[in-house]
């Protein structure tokens, strides 16, 4: 089974709508990256109903460390917000991973809690 | 300027993560629909930084009425959740519109508040 994981920071005190838009950015960017690098994962994920899970981290450091580990292993994307509203320009807010096989994603994300 | 609007129900009492995943579903589905029907809007939107706004409605009726109005005019997508967690299978949760020119979207969505 394929899934996409989106990991978002909770320490920025973004409102619900802002958080949702960062998650959507990460989901779309990571989808496009995966479509380019592993199109067969995207096809399978689409057939299976496009499972997505949203997880949380509580610091920039945690998110950057996760991204550093994952970036050479799985298609993924880090979102930096333009900062028009609520937060400073250039703030790293979220990371999207995959879609990719569940087991491969869980290796990196199993310690994070659902948002 | 192009933007994508995502409209989500607040009456379902979904948790934050669930809400974010519904918004991400709507964003991705509507992106794919637009890419098929109006690829030039997607290209322009990508060049401009992929503006997304997340709005709220408080009932199924409101969301269905919006979708009925928009569906023949703009590329859009209605999300029905499989209901594995938190809500009943087949529940309509969100609608994504575009990316499309801001003015065309605002015609239908200007009365809704940001999530």
gemmi code that builds the backbone of each chain (N, CA, C; Angstrom):
import gemmi

chains = {
    "A": [
        ("UNK", (0.834, -1.212, 0.000), (0.000, 0.000, 0.000), (0.865, 1.257, 0.000)),
        ("UNK", (0.452, 2.223, -0.799), (1.168, 3.495, -0.888), (0.470, 4.531, -0.009)),
        ("UNK", (1.259, 5.446, 0.543), (0.640, 6.599, 1.209), (1.528, 7.809, 1.051)),
        ("UNK", (0.939, 8.946, 1.305), (1.702, 10.179, 1.331), (1.679, 10.681, 2.769)),
        ("UNK", (2.827, 11.118, 3.274), (2.880, 11.691, 4.626), (3.206, 13.169, 4.528)),
        ("UNK", (2.516, 13.953, 5.313), (2.796, 15.380, 5.376), (3.066, 15.720, 6.834)),
        ("UNK", (4.206, 16.353, 7.052), (4.630, 16.660, 8.417), (4.677, 18.174, 8.569)),
        ("UNK", (3.986, 18.681, 9.575), (3.830, 20.137, 9.691), (4.247, 20.612, 11.084)),
        ("UNK", (4.800, 21.817, 11.143), (5.232, 22.377, 12.429), (4.051, 22.928, 13.217)),
        ("UNK", (4.070, 22.639, 14.529), (2.996, 23.158, 15.386), (3.485, 24.326, 16.242)),
        ("UNK", (4.790, 24.604, 16.187), (5.335, 25.656, 17.052), (5.197, 27.060, 16.463)),
        ("UNK", (4.666, 27.176, 15.259), (4.568, 28.484, 14.606), (3.269, 29.208, 14.937)),
        ("UNK", (2.386, 28.504, 15.621), (1.077, 29.069, 15.978), (0.327, 29.628, 14.770)),
        ("UNK", (0.363, 28.842, 13.694), (-0.429, 29.201, 12.516), (-1.894, 28.853, 12.797)),
        ("UNK", (-2.794, 29.639, 12.228), (-4.215, 29.311, 12.341), (-4.528, 28.039, 11.564)),
        ("UNK", (-5.771, 27.565, 11.727), (-6.164, 26.309, 11.076), (-6.063, 26.401, 9.551)),
        ("UNK", (-6.538, 27.516, 8.991), (-6.527, 27.676, 7.535), (-5.106, 27.752, 6.993)),
        ("UNK", (-4.256, 28.470, 7.718), (-2.851, 28.599, 7.316), (-2.176, 27.219, 7.364)),
        ("UNK", (-2.425, 26.476, 8.430), (-1.858, 25.126, 8.546), (-2.325, 24.259, 7.380)),
        ("UNK", (-3.622, 24.300, 7.102), (-4.170, 23.497, 5.994), (-3.523, 23.881, 4.667)),
        ("UNK", (-3.289, 25.156, 4.446), (-2.714, 25.554, 3.161), (-1.252, 25.092, 3.061)),
        ("UNK", (-0.517, 25.097, 4.164), (0.863, 24.586, 4.137), (0.873, 23.084, 3.850)),
        ("UNK", (-0.069, 22.370, 4.450), (-0.184, 20.926, 4.211), (-0.522, 20.673, 2.734)),
        ("UNK", (-1.411, 21.461, 2.190), (-1.781, 21.303, 0.775), (-0.602, 21.628, -0.140)),
        ("UNK", (0.178, 22.661, 0.185), (1.387, 22.960, -0.590), (2.318, 21.736, -0.592)),
        ("UNK", (2.576, 21.204, 0.598), (3.516, 20.078, 0.728), (2.997, 18.855, -0.022)),
        ("UNK", (1.712, 18.619, 0.075), (1.103, 17.471, -0.606), (1.280, 17.587, -2.122)),
        ("UNK", (0.983, 18.744, -2.652), (1.056, 18.936, -4.108), (2.505, 18.892, -4.606)),
        ("UNK", (3.405, 19.568, -3.902), (4.821, 19.577, -4.334), (5.409, 18.172, -4.294)),
        ("UNK", (5.085, 17.438, -3.250), (5.647, 16.101, -3.111), (5.034, 15.154, -4.151)),
        ("UNK", (3.749, 15.349, -4.426), (3.095, 14.594, -5.506), (3.820, 14.831, -6.834)),
        ("UNK", (4.140, 16.075, -7.136), (4.773, 16.390, -8.429), (6.178, 15.785, -8.494)),
        ("UNK", (6.906, 15.861, -7.390), (8.245, 15.278, -7.334), (8.178, 13.766, -7.546)),
        ("UNK", (7.215, 13.143, -6.889), (7.099, 11.684, -6.994), (6.680, 11.273, -8.402)),
        ("UNK", (5.793, 12.067, -8.986), (5.332, 11.752, -10.340), (6.494, 11.745, -11.327)),
        ("UNK", (7.456, 12.605, -11.068), (8.626, 12.712, -11.934), (9.583, 11.538, -11.690)),
        ("UNK", (9.792, 11.205, -10.414), (10.833, 10.217, -10.074), (10.323, 8.786, -9.968)),
        ("UNK", (9.110, 8.614, -9.437), (8.556, 7.270, -9.258), (7.092, 7.234, -9.689)),
        ("UNK", (6.848, 7.427, -10.990), (5.453, 7.523, -11.453), (4.615, 6.292, -11.107)),
        ("UNK", (5.257, 5.135, -10.997), (4.493, 3.913, -10.688), (3.927, 3.965, -9.274)),
        ("UNK", (4.608, 4.650, -8.355), (4.076, 4.815, -7.003), (2.825, 5.699, -7.025)),
        ("UNK", (2.879, 6.749, -7.836), (1.724, 7.643, -7.933), (0.525, 6.906, -8.527)),
        ("UNK", (0.781, 6.111, -9.550), (-0.325, 5.355, -10.174), (-0.983, 4.399, -9.185)),
        ("UNK", (-0.141, 3.681, -8.450), (-0.694, 2.718, -7.485), (-1.463, 3.449, -6.376)),
        ("UNK", (-0.906, 4.517, -5.902), (-1.519, 5.328, -4.837), (-2.889, 5.851, -5.288)),
        ("UNK", (-2.969, 6.268, -6.544), (-4.228, 6.783, -7.076), (-5.273, 5.664, -7.151)),
        ("UNK", (-4.842, 4.498, -7.607), (-5.772, 3.356, -7.652), (-6.277, 2.982, -6.263)),
        ("UNK", (-5.422, 3.179, -5.260), (-5.767, 2.769, -3.894), (-6.544, 3.835, -3.120)),
        ("UNK", (-6.762, 4.995, -3.715), (-7.572, 6.023, -3.039), (-6.772, 7.161, -2.413)),
        ("UNK", (-5.481, 7.250, -2.735), (-4.661, 8.400, -2.313), (-4.625, 8.636, -0.805)),
        ("UNK", (-4.216, 7.608, -0.075), (-4.104, 7.762, 1.386), (-3.095, 8.854, 1.756)),
        ("UNK", (-3.531, 9.740, 2.637), (-2.652, 10.804, 3.134), (-2.702, 10.798, 4.659)),
        ("UNK", (-1.568, 10.957, 5.309), (-1.595, 11.180, 6.752), (-0.848, 12.466, 7.076)),
        ("UNK", (-1.363, 13.158, 8.085), (-0.774, 14.437, 8.474), (-0.210, 14.296, 9.884)),
        ("UNK", (1.091, 14.541, 10.008), (1.801, 14.353, 11.273), (2.361, 15.683, 11.759)),
        ("UNK", (2.775, 15.721, 13.019), (3.280, 16.995, 13.548), (4.676, 16.890, 14.148)),
        ("UNK", (5.416, 17.984, 14.024), (6.668, 18.157, 14.751), (6.565, 19.505, 15.451)),
        ("UNK", (7.378, 19.676, 16.511), (7.223, 20.908, 17.287), (8.390, 21.872, 17.149)),
        ("UNK", (9.264, 21.651, 16.164), (10.350, 22.614, 15.964), (10.875, 22.559, 14.534)),
        ("UNK", (11.533, 23.655, 14.139), (12.187, 23.723, 12.845), (13.277, 22.658, 12.774)),
        ("UNK", (14.008, 22.492, 13.876), (15.135, 21.545, 13.924), (14.660, 20.120, 13.581)),
        ("UNK", (13.582, 19.713, 14.214), (13.038, 18.370, 13.957), (12.674, 18.193, 12.491)),
        ("UNK", (12.024, 19.221, 11.931), (11.577, 19.130, 10.540), (12.779, 19.090, 9.589)),
        ("UNK", (13.770, 19.903, 9.850), (14.977, 19.941, 9.002), (15.739, 18.616, 9.089)),
        ("UNK", (15.808, 18.049, 10.283), (16.511, 16.771, 10.452), (15.805, 15.653, 9.687)),
        ("UNK", (14.493, 15.650, 9.789), (13.713, 14.652, 9.046), (13.956, 14.809, 7.550)),
        ("UNK", (13.892, 16.030, 7.076), (14.055, 16.269, 5.635), (15.443, 15.840, 5.157)),
        ("UNK", (16.445, 16.124, 5.967), (17.818, 15.758, 5.618), (17.948, 14.238, 5.467)),
        ("UNK", (17.293, 13.503, 6.359), (17.350, 12.039, 6.299), (16.620, 11.494, 5.077)),
        ("UNK", (15.481, 12.079, 4.781), (14.602, 11.505, 3.761), (14.995, 11.910, 2.337)),
        ("UNK", (15.548, 13.082, 2.196), (15.689, 13.672, 0.854), (16.464, 12.831, -0.145)),
        ("UNK", (17.436, 12.053, 0.321), (18.216, 11.245, -0.629), (17.607, 9.855, -0.816)),
        ("UNK", (16.569, 9.538, -0.037), (15.996, 8.193, -0.087), (14.624, 8.118, -0.752)),
        ("UNK", (13.832, 9.163, -0.557), (12.454, 9.134, -1.069), (12.119, 10.484, -1.716)),
        ("UNK", (11.208, 10.476, -2.698), (10.780, 11.759, -3.271), (10.044, 12.570, -2.199)),
        ("UNK", (10.468, 13.804, -2.026), (9.876, 14.605, -0.950), (10.066, 16.089, -1.246)),
        ("UNK", (9.441, 16.912, -0.456), (9.459, 18.338, -0.717), (9.347, 19.133, 0.580)),
        ("UNK", (10.153, 20.173, 0.692), (10.120, 21.027, 1.889), (9.481, 22.357, 1.516)),
        ("UNK", (8.552, 22.804, 2.322), (7.816, 24.040, 2.003), (8.333, 25.228, 2.810)),
        ("UNK", (8.665, 26.278, 2.086), (9.077, 27.528, 2.711), (8.018, 28.559, 2.375)),
        ("UNK", (7.410, 29.129, 3.386), (6.291, 30.039, 3.137), (6.758, 31.422, 2.714)),
        ("UNK", (6.023, 32.006, 1.782), (6.354, 33.348, 1.303), (6.098, 34.398, 2.384)),
        ("UNK", (5.327, 34.015, 3.404), (5.152, 34.892, 4.551), (4.264, 36.103, 4.336)),
        ("UNK", (3.297, 35.990, 3.417), (2.385, 37.120, 3.228), (1.486, 37.327, 4.451)),
        ("UNK", (1.163, 36.222, 5.124), (0.272, 36.320, 6.287), (0.782, 35.466, 7.439)),
        ("UNK", (0.621, 35.949, 8.636), (0.843, 35.233, 9.900), (2.293, 34.927, 10.268)),
        ("UNK", (3.149, 34.557, 9.301), (4.516, 34.182, 9.672), (5.557, 34.914, 8.817)),
        ("UNK", (6.803, 34.893, 9.283), (7.909, 35.576, 8.590), (8.201, 34.953, 7.221)),
        ("UNK", (8.548, 35.777, 6.227), (8.949, 35.231, 4.922), (10.112, 34.259, 5.089)),
        ("UNK", (10.081, 33.167, 4.334), (11.184, 32.213, 4.368), (11.088, 31.181, 5.477)),
        ("UNK", (9.966, 31.175, 6.197), (9.797, 30.200, 7.270), (9.510, 28.811, 6.705)),
        ("UNK", (10.263, 27.829, 7.172), (10.023, 26.447, 6.787), (8.829, 25.929, 7.593)),
        ("UNK", (7.803, 25.446, 6.893), (6.566, 25.094, 7.601), (6.213, 23.609, 7.575)),
        ("UNK", (6.535, 22.917, 6.463), (6.050, 21.545, 6.304), (6.923, 20.758, 5.336)),
        ("UNK", (6.825, 19.452, 5.438), (7.511, 18.548, 4.513), (6.496, 17.520, 4.013)),
        ("UNK", (6.509, 17.263, 2.735), (5.688, 16.191, 2.165), (6.585, 15.054, 1.717)),
        ("UNK", (6.151, 13.823, 1.928), (6.920, 12.654, 1.482), (6.014, 11.738, 0.657)),
        ("UNK", (6.482, 11.401, -0.545), (5.750, 10.460, -1.375), (4.588, 11.056, -2.115)),
        ("UNK", (3.684, 10.208, -2.613), (3.383, 8.848, -2.169), (4.531, 7.853, -2.398)),
        ("UNK", (4.633, 6.921, -1.439), (5.649, 5.879, -1.482), (5.109, 4.688, -0.677)),
        ("UNK", (5.732, 3.533, -0.798), (5.260, 2.384, -0.019), (5.253, 2.709, 1.478)),
        ("UNK", (4.170, 2.312, 2.159), (3.990, 2.653, 3.577), (5.211, 2.348, 4.432)),
        ("UNK", (5.773, 1.158, 4.236), (6.905, 0.723, 5.052), (8.104, 1.656, 4.922)),
        ("UNK", (8.340, 2.104, 3.706), (9.472, 3.005, 3.471), (9.272, 4.346, 4.172)),
        ("UNK", (8.029, 4.824, 4.166), (7.747, 6.104, 4.828), (7.798, 5.955, 6.348)),
        ("UNK", (7.223, 4.857, 6.848), (7.152, 4.655, 8.301), (8.535, 4.620, 8.954)),
        ("UNK", (9.516, 4.123, 8.211), (10.898, 4.113, 8.720), (11.325, 5.468, 9.268)),
        ("UNK", (10.856, 6.519, 8.618), (11.283, 7.862, 8.991), (10.255, 8.600, 9.852)),
        ("UNK", (8.999, 8.190, 9.760), (7.944, 9.009, 10.374), (7.209, 8.346, 11.539)),
        ("UNK", (7.530, 7.092, 11.829), (6.712, 6.368, 12.817), (6.759, 7.004, 14.206)),
        ("UNK", (7.791, 7.800, 14.470), (7.857, 8.402, 15.814), (7.005, 9.673, 15.951)),
        ("UNK", (6.472, 10.163, 14.863), (5.675, 11.389, 14.940), (4.186, 11.094, 15.157)),
        ("UNK", (3.535, 11.970, 15.889), (2.106, 11.799, 16.174), (1.251, 12.468, 15.105)),
        ("UNK", (0.043, 11.948, 14.954), (-0.918, 12.577, 14.045), (-1.235, 13.995, 14.515)),
        ("UNK", (-1.395, 14.894, 13.545), (-1.777, 16.277, 13.891), (-3.151, 16.272, 14.524)),
    ],
    "B": [
        ("UNK", (-3.898, 37.481, -11.723), (-3.352, 36.540, -10.733), (-4.270, 35.319, -10.581)),
        ("UNK", (-3.634, 34.166, -10.507), (-4.386, 32.917, -10.343), (-4.373, 32.505, -8.872)),
        ("UNK", (-5.442, 31.852, -8.428), (-5.385, 31.232, -7.104), (-6.232, 29.964, -7.105)),
        ("UNK", (-5.997, 29.171, -6.098), (-6.846, 28.000, -5.882), (-7.606, 28.238, -4.589)),
        ("UNK", (-8.902, 27.918, -4.588), (-9.691, 28.040, -3.361), (-10.115, 26.650, -2.908)),
        ("UNK", (-10.015, 26.420, -1.620), (-10.485, 25.155, -1.066), (-11.486, 25.494, 0.028)),
        ("UNK", (-12.663, 24.895, -0.088), (-13.742, 25.197, 0.844), (-14.052, 23.937, 1.624)),
        ("UNK", (-14.035, 24.037, 2.946), (-14.152, 22.846, 3.784), (-15.270, 23.015, 4.813)),
        ("UNK", (-15.956, 21.918, 5.129), (-17.044, 21.966, 6.114), (-16.500, 22.012, 7.538)),
        ("UNK", (-17.111, 22.858, 8.369), (-16.689, 22.936, 9.766), (-17.693, 22.245, 10.696)),
        ("UNK", (-18.824, 21.797, 10.131), (-19.864, 21.200, 10.974), (-19.630, 19.711, 11.267)),
        ("UNK", (-18.596, 19.146, 10.699), (-18.363, 17.704, 10.878), (-17.515, 17.402, 12.110)),
        ("UNK", (-17.003, 18.440, 12.729), (-16.134, 18.287, 13.897), (-14.969, 17.346, 13.635)),
        ("UNK", (-14.351, 17.536, 12.469), (-13.140, 16.785, 12.170), (-11.983, 17.396, 12.954)),
        ("UNK", (-11.027, 16.581, 13.344), (-9.819, 17.098, 13.983), (-8.997, 17.896, 12.991)),
        ("UNK", (-7.935, 18.539, 13.497), (-7.108, 19.396, 12.652), (-6.453, 18.596, 11.522)),
        ("UNK", (-5.908, 17.426, 11.863), (-5.218, 16.604, 10.861), (-6.167, 16.109, 9.788)),
        ("UNK", (-7.359, 15.702, 10.229), (-8.380, 15.236, 9.287), (-8.793, 16.374, 8.343)),
        ("UNK", (-9.025, 17.543, 8.917), (-9.379, 18.703, 8.096), (-8.280, 18.996, 7.069)),
        ("UNK", (-7.033, 19.001, 7.530), (-5.904, 19.261, 6.618), (-5.857, 18.225, 5.504)),
        ("UNK", (-6.117, 16.967, 5.820), (-6.018, 15.952, 4.766), (-7.154, 16.111, 3.757)),
        ("UNK", (-8.328, 16.539, 4.195), (-9.428, 16.790, 3.251), (-9.103, 17.976, 2.333)),
        ("UNK", (-8.496, 18.997, 2.918), (-8.085, 20.163, 2.132), (-7.030, 19.746, 1.100)),
        ("UNK", (-6.084, 18.914, 1.521), (-5.044, 18.453, 0.588), (-5.646, 17.597, -0.529)),
        ("UNK", (-6.611, 16.737, -0.193), (-7.306, 15.953, -1.233), (-7.942, 16.895, -2.260)),
        ("UNK", (-8.677, 17.885, -1.761), (-9.397, 18.807, -2.656), (-8.420, 19.607, -3.516)),
        ("UNK", (-7.326, 20.026, -2.912), (-6.319, 20.793, -3.645), (-5.730, 19.974, -4.790)),
        ("UNK", (-5.356, 18.751, -4.492), (-4.724, 17.900, -5.505), (-5.704, 17.513, -6.619)),
        ("UNK", (-6.918, 17.142, -6.240), (-7.915, 16.749, -7.251), (-8.254, 17.918, -8.170)),
        ("UNK", (-8.400, 19.078, -7.576), (-8.780, 20.234, -8.376), (-7.607, 20.669, -9.266)),
        ("UNK", (-6.400, 20.535, -8.748), (-5.201, 20.787, -9.558), (-5.188, 19.878, -10.790)),
        ("UNK", (-5.468, 18.593, -10.580), (-5.424, 17.638, -11.699), (-6.505, 17.950, -12.727)),
        ("UNK", (-7.676, 18.296, -12.247), (-8.785, 18.651, -13.140), (-8.414, 19.888, -13.963)),
        ("UNK", (-7.848, 20.881, -13.293), (-7.492, 22.121, -13.983), (-6.378, 21.882, -14.996)),
        ("UNK", (-5.424, 21.041, -14.619), (-4.304, 20.749, -15.521), (-4.811, 20.150, -16.831)),
        ("UNK", (-5.888, 19.387, -16.724), (-6.480, 18.740, -17.892), (-7.263, 19.754, -18.731)),
        ("UNK", (-8.042, 20.583, -18.050), (-8.960, 21.475, -18.762), (-8.385, 22.846, -19.093)),
        ("UNK", (-7.594, 23.410, -18.192), (-7.029, 24.745, -18.405), (-5.554, 24.766, -18.024)),
        ("UNK", (-4.725, 24.027, -18.760), (-3.310, 23.922, -18.364), (-2.600, 25.265, -18.266)),
        ("UNK", (-3.066, 26.248, -19.036), (-2.400, 27.562, -19.004), (-2.631, 28.258, -17.658)),
        ("UNK", (-3.760, 27.980, -16.994), (-3.998, 28.534, -15.663), (-3.024, 27.911, -14.653)),
        ("UNK", (-2.809, 26.623, -14.777), (-1.887, 25.940, -13.865), (-0.467, 26.478, -14.038)),
        ("UNK", (-0.074, 26.667, -15.283), (1.272, 27.186, -15.543), (1.476, 28.567, -14.935)),
        ("UNK", (0.483, 29.426, -15.155), (0.599, 30.780, -14.613), (0.612, 30.768, -13.081)),
        ("UNK", (-0.259, 29.970, -12.510), (-0.357, 29.833, -11.045), (0.971, 29.354, -10.459)),
        ("UNK", (1.614, 28.417, -11.131), (2.893, 27.881, -10.652), (3.971, 28.959, -10.706)),
        ("UNK", (3.980, 29.728, -11.802), (4.942, 30.827, -11.904), (4.740, 31.861, -10.798)),
        ("UNK", (3.476, 32.049, -10.404), (3.155, 33.079, -9.412), (3.297, 32.605, -7.962)),
        ("UNK", (3.618, 31.330, -7.765), (3.831, 30.852, -6.389), (2.689, 30.046, -5.786)),
        ("UNK", (1.741, 29.642, -6.639), (0.682, 28.726, -6.210), (-0.144, 29.216, -5.010)),
        ("UNK", (-0.711, 30.381, -5.148), (-1.563, 30.906, -4.071), (-2.754, 29.983, -3.792)),
        ("UNK", (-2.944, 29.676, -2.524), (-4.092, 28.856, -2.103), (-4.798, 29.572, -0.956)),
        ("UNK", (-6.132, 29.573, -0.986), (-6.851, 30.055, 0.195), (-7.822, 28.986, 0.663)),
        ("UNK", (-7.981, 28.910, 1.964), (-8.848, 27.887, 2.553), (-10.016, 28.584, 3.245)),
        ("UNK", (-11.226, 28.264, 2.793), (-12.436, 28.914, 3.282), (-13.329, 27.902, 3.976)),
        ("UNK", (-14.338, 28.402, 4.700), (-15.189, 27.462, 5.428), (-16.678, 27.639, 5.128)),
        ("UNK", (-17.384, 26.528, 5.167), (-18.853, 26.535, 5.153), (-19.303, 25.697, 6.340)),
        ("UNK", (-20.554, 25.931, 6.798), (-20.955, 25.232, 8.011), (-22.017, 24.159, 7.784)),
        ("UNK", (-22.238, 23.784, 6.515), (-23.194, 22.702, 6.273), (-22.926, 22.016, 4.937)),
        ("UNK", (-23.433, 20.794, 4.835), (-23.362, 20.049, 3.581), (-24.115, 20.802, 2.485)),
        ("UNK", (-25.282, 21.341, 2.861), (-26.124, 22.043, 1.890), (-25.375, 23.194, 1.220)),
        ("UNK", (-24.713, 23.996, 2.037), (-23.948, 25.124, 1.493), (-22.873, 24.658, 0.523)),
        ("UNK", (-22.168, 23.582, 0.902), (-21.076, 23.091, 0.065), (-21.614, 22.533, -1.247)),
        ("UNK", (-22.721, 21.799, -1.167), (-23.321, 21.218, -2.380), (-23.834, 22.307, -3.307)),
        ("UNK", (-24.434, 23.350, -2.728), (-24.956, 24.451, -3.547), (-23.825, 25.178, -4.272)),
        ("UNK", (-22.729, 25.409, -3.551), (-21.557, 26.044, -4.159), (-21.041, 25.185, -5.308)),
        ("UNK", (-20.907, 23.907, -5.060), (-20.360, 23.008, -6.085), (-21.251, 22.976, -7.318)),
        ("UNK", (-22.553, 22.952, -7.093), (-23.502, 22.929, -8.208), (-23.343, 24.171, -9.090)),
        ("UNK", (-23.141, 25.321, -8.442), (-22.960, 26.572, -9.199), (-21.654, 26.575, -9.984)),
        ("UNK", (-20.604, 26.090, -9.358), (-19.256, 26.239, -9.931), (-18.936, 25.181, -10.972)),
        ("UNK", (-19.488, 24.008, -10.811), (-19.010, 22.855, -11.592), (-19.072, 23.005, -13.099)),
        ("UNK", (-20.039, 23.764, -13.600), (-20.123, 23.937, -15.056), (-19.333, 25.155, -15.539)),
        ("UNK", (-18.788, 25.942, -14.609), (-18.106, 27.177, -14.983), (-16.581, 27.118, -14.829)),
        ("UNK", (-16.138, 26.403, -13.804), (-14.699, 26.373, -13.506), (-14.276, 24.936, -13.183)),
        ("UNK", (-12.997, 24.610, -13.455), (-12.527, 23.282, -13.079), (-12.529, 23.153, -11.552)),
        ("UNK", (-13.147, 22.105, -11.044), (-13.271, 21.969, -9.596), (-13.488, 20.508, -9.230)),
        ("UNK", (-13.457, 20.235, -7.948), (-13.547, 18.859, -7.501), (-14.207, 18.783, -6.128)),
        ("UNK", (-15.104, 17.810, -5.957), (-15.784, 17.616, -4.669), (-15.221, 16.368, -4.013)),
        ("UNK", (-14.872, 16.469, -2.745), (-14.247, 15.341, -2.045), (-15.261, 14.611, -1.161)),
        ("UNK", (-15.333, 13.297, -1.368), (-16.165, 12.442, -0.536), (-15.223, 11.521, 0.221)),
        ("UNK", (-15.291, 11.565, 1.529), (-14.323, 10.797, 2.323), (-14.715, 9.327, 2.416)),
        ("UNK", (-13.671, 8.485, 2.368), (-13.912, 7.038, 2.478), (-14.376, 6.653, 3.877)),
        ("UNK", (-14.184, 7.561, 4.834), (-14.712, 7.346, 6.177), (-14.015, 6.295, 7.015)),
        ("UNK", (-12.711, 6.114, 6.773), (-11.997, 5.152, 7.619), (-11.859, 5.668, 9.054)),
        ("UNK", (-11.775, 6.967, 9.206), (-11.613, 7.539, 10.549), (-12.501, 8.762, 10.740)),
        ("UNK", (-13.007, 8.900, 11.947), (-13.739, 10.099, 12.416), (-15.117, 10.356, 11.809)),
        ("UNK", (-15.323, 10.103, 10.505), (-16.625, 10.429, 9.918), (-17.190, 9.258, 9.122)),
        ("UNK", (-18.479, 9.330, 8.816), (-19.163, 8.267, 8.079), (-18.662, 8.148, 6.637)),
        ("UNK", (-18.565, 6.911, 6.122), (-18.181, 6.740, 4.714), (-19.133, 7.506, 3.797)),
        ("UNK", (-18.581, 8.111, 2.767), (-19.427, 8.815, 1.809), (-19.750, 10.239, 2.195)),
        ("UNK", (-19.150, 10.731, 3.268), (-19.409, 12.104, 3.684), (-18.694, 13.101, 2.768)),
        ("UNK", (-19.446, 14.070, 2.279), (-18.868, 15.145, 1.478), (-18.180, 16.124, 2.422)),
        ("UNK", (-16.876, 16.377, 2.202), (-16.121, 17.170, 3.176), (-15.597, 18.513, 2.642)),
        ("UNK", (-15.241, 18.543, 1.358), (-14.554, 19.741, 0.848), (-14.729, 19.877, -0.661)),
        ("UNK", (-14.509, 21.093, -1.157), (-14.518, 21.360, -2.590), (-13.263, 22.170, -2.921)),
        ("UNK", (-12.612, 21.800, -3.989), (-11.480, 22.585, -4.495), (-11.873, 23.255, -5.793)),
        ("UNK", (-11.436, 24.481, -5.992), (-11.719, 25.204, -7.237), (-10.409, 25.746, -7.808)),
        ("UNK", (-10.142, 25.426, -9.056), (-8.987, 25.964, -9.763), (-7.699, 25.245, -9.464)),
        ("UNK", (-6.570, 25.898, -9.758), (-6.346, 27.336, -9.926), (-7.076, 27.946, -11.125)),
        ("UNK", (-7.523, 29.179, -10.895), (-8.236, 29.946, -11.906), (-8.016, 31.431, -11.595)),
        ("UNK", (-8.338, 32.301, -12.532), (-8.179, 33.737, -12.256), (-8.964, 34.142, -11.000)),
        ("UNK", (-8.331, 34.937, -10.149), (-8.925, 35.311, -8.859), (-10.357, 35.831, -8.979)),
        ("UNK", (-10.576, 36.704, -9.957), (-11.894, 37.304, -10.111), (-12.976, 36.272, -10.383)),
        ("UNK", (-12.645, 35.294, -11.202), (-13.616, 34.246, -11.525), (-13.953, 33.417, -10.292)),
        ("UNK", (-12.969, 33.162, -9.447), (-13.222, 32.382, -8.234), (-14.006, 33.204, -7.215)),
        ("UNK", (-13.608, 34.468, -7.052), (-14.256, 35.326, -6.050), (-15.757, 35.474, -6.285)),
        ("UNK", (-16.171, 35.451, -7.550), (-17.603, 35.513, -7.877), (-18.423, 34.514, -7.062)),
        ("UNK", (-17.827, 33.348, -6.814), (-18.553, 32.278, -6.126), (-18.212, 32.171, -4.638)),
        ("UNK", (-17.030, 32.667, -4.269), (-16.549, 32.373, -2.914), (-16.411, 33.586, -2.000)),
        ("UNK", (-16.673, 34.784, -2.531), (-16.376, 35.988, -1.725), (-17.197, 36.054, -0.436)),
        ("UNK", (-18.318, 35.345, -0.385), (-19.120, 35.417, 0.834), (-18.623, 34.489, 1.956)),
        ("UNK", (-17.669, 33.641, 1.645), (-17.193, 32.705, 2.673), (-15.994, 33.261, 3.422)),
        ("UNK", (-15.914, 32.908, 4.699), (-14.801, 33.376, 5.539), (-13.626, 32.417, 5.489)),
        ("UNK", (-12.430, 32.956, 5.746), (-11.229, 32.113, 5.852), (-11.393, 31.123, 7.012)),
        ("UNK", (-10.907, 29.909, 6.791), (-10.951, 28.901, 7.857), (-10.085, 29.372, 9.014)),
    ],
}
model = gemmi.Model(1)
for chain_id, residues in chains.items():
    chain = gemmi.Chain(chain_id)
    for i, (resn, *xyz) in enumerate(residues, 1):
        res = gemmi.Residue()
        res.name, res.seqid = resn, gemmi.SeqId(i, " ")
        for name, pos in zip(("N", "CA", "C"), xyz):
            atom = gemmi.Atom()
            atom.name, atom.element = name, gemmi.Element(name[0])
            atom.pos, atom.b_iso = gemmi.Position(*pos), 0.0
            res.add_atom(atom)
        chain.add_residue(res)
    model.add_chain(chain)
structure = gemmi.Structure()
structure.add_model(model)
structure.setup_entities()
